[in-house]
């Protein structure tokens, strides 16, 4: 079997964000079961407004030109890891926009999470995201990686000061992602009769 396509999504577009550091670290944890595509939402023109008809009713709406490449890359993925900070006990609005402009891209695929923030490590944002992706018929894996007080955990070069526990958490999540992504890829290939 060829490697599954794993999209790592950097969910924050804020100036001075820490997401790229976390993305670099996480991408280095991924083994050869996956081909990695790091998707940085800051590189796309995400509109403030949503499509007139929800993507659940029109799964392939005309998208703004600045979003077409994002849609294509999301569609190509077999699984996703969403990297999210926690803003006001939830996740960033840019991430919500990217999610809400898509439907079939998430449908029957598996998603893992890496959170980072002050005291909670992004867990509240992750819990909100689980609810949203459940509505989109995606499967979120149980395990996740969390960096509470991330600014103390990484050194000036973007390396974890004590990586062992975080590496173990990433491996556990990747094992679950691989199992579910493999199962769901096989299931998606079977035609569903109405």
Secondary structure, DSSP 4 states (H G I P E B T S, - for coil): -PPEEEEEEE----TT-SHHHHHHHHHHH--TTEEEEEEEGGGS---SSPPSS-TTTSTTPPPPGGGHHHHHHHHH-SEEEEEEE-BTTB--HHHHHHHHT-STTTTT-EEEEEEEESSSTTHHHHHHHHHHHHHTT-EE-S--EEEETHHHHB-TTS-BSS-HHHHHHHHHHHHHHHHHHHHHHHHHTSPPP-
